[in-house]
Structures are given as C-alpha cells and as structure tokens.
Amino acid sequence: MRATYAALVREAATGDRDAMERLLMGAQEVAYRFSLFVCGHPEDAEDVMQDALLKTYQHVSRITEPEAFRTWLYTTVRHACLMKRRRRVGEPSHLISIEQGIPSHDGTATPVDVVDDARPVDQRMSDASVDARVRQALQKVPPSSRAIVVMREMEGLSTREVAAITGISEANVKTRLHRARVMLRLQLERV
Amino acid sequence: MTGPASPDCAAILASISAYLDGELEVAECAAIERHCAGCPRCGTLVEGLRHTIGLCRDVGTAPLPEPVRERARASMRRLLDADERAPSD
C-alpha cells in the first residue's frame, strides 16, 4: 500500500480529483480502523476519521516526500487517538500485573501488565464474531503495545515504519510485539 | 501460562516471533521445528501464536461497515465540493 499511497499523493497534488478521493477514503479507513482497534470506541473512531480527512486534505499539497505519506498518516492518526484517549473518562487508568511472565532472551520471565477489566459499555457486546473477539481481546493489551499490534499485524506496516511512528527502537517494537502477541493469544482463548 | 519448562524452551520462546515473522535462518527454523515436534507445550504455543496473527490479519483486511464508509464518502465529497466552489485568488 505504501507505493499506492505515494502514487495517489503525487496524482492528487496535481489536482486529480479521482486520486484525491481515493487517497482521502484510504486515509479515513486507516483512521477508523486504527482508532477502533486501539481505543475501542466507535464514536471516537468517527471523530478521528474526520480529523484524518481534514489533515490529509490540507497536507497533500505540501508533501515533498510522497513515500513518507504513510508514516505521516499513522503518526497523525496515532496522535489523534492519544488525544481522544486522554479525554476519555472511562479509559482504564491503571494496570494490573499478572504473575506469569513472558520469556525474555536471557530465559527469565518478564511480568506482563494487562489492563484491568473496566470495559466501556459499547465493548460489552454479545457479538461473537471474530472481529468483536479480536477487538475485545485487544482492549486487554496495554495501549502502547496495542497500537504496535494494530500497525504490524492489521495494517501491515514494517517494523521500521512502526519504529518511526512511535519513536522507539526497532528492537523495542519487536519486543513489545512479541509480548502483545502472547497476551492477545491468552485473551482470545478467554473471550 | 507459566514460565519456561527448560532452557531449550526458553531459547525457543524468545525466538518465536522472529520465527513467525520469517526473520530467522533456515537452520534456526529447523531447530525450532525439531524442538516443537518433541515438545507439545512449545508446539501448541507456536500454533496458537500463528493462529492469533492470522486472526489479526483477517480482521485488518475486513472492509469498514457500509454505513461508516458512506459517512466517510459524504464528508469527503462535502469537503471537496466546498473547496471547488471557493473562489480562488
């Protein structure tokens, strides 16, 4: 998709309406999915989607590196989600630690933090679809690791792209991804 | 999940994500596969993680709900149409 975005950005910047529409729809889809999976609130996801629409539209004419658009988009969307999350009263504000650890490279067990069970009402759905199960399980993964899972597994970004977006090292991205995968597996067995 | 059952298990577990992401050499992959063939605990974990990753990828490629797409399309058209109507100087 990175090559597609870069091509769309170039075409949209020249005034091609069709390319602009495809770019803006793509940006909104990314924003909605990312926000829904990371924050878990459909109404916030629509706000973040709207924000991505406006920012992408304003940004396109100023882009000098179309290849960097995807990184810019996820950085922008992630920031919007962080702002939303801070404003959320219902967001779990503390972590509880489980005794079981995730094996580290040195063979020791690292404690895992799992968000406690203060789920918002719209997450307590009886929908047993895979989508709902994954979303429900994701909410138990700490937010910073959750965003990494969403970008790597669901959005198909590379480790390098995720490192650039989150401002952490590639090694750290890999470590958090591994821990999050294990937590997600445990949660999927429960939901 | 409890801690690693053996030093071999610990070494394998630490490499699982790299293995699943195709980042290991052929010999390293073979070592993990040999270990998992004889260790149900690690074999189950590898398969469980592979399944989890597959689920995430399936969910990630699912289209947005049509009402959401429709609202996204309408917002976009309002924005573009308003900009086209705006006088340019």
Interface residues (C-beta under 8 A of the other chain):
Chain A: R17 M20 E21 L24 M25 Q28 E29 Y32 R33 F37 E46 M49 Q50 L53 L54 Y57 Q100 G101 P103 S104 H105 G107 A109 V130 D131 R133 V134 R135 V149 V150 E153 M154 E155 G156 K174 L177 H178 R181 V182 L184 R185 L186 L188 E189
Chain B: M1 T2 G3 P4 P7 C9 A10 A11 L13 A14 I16 S17 A18 L45 G48 L49 H51 T52 I53 L55 C56 R57 D58 V59 G60 A62 L64 V68 R69 R71 A72 R73 S75 M76 L79 L80 D83
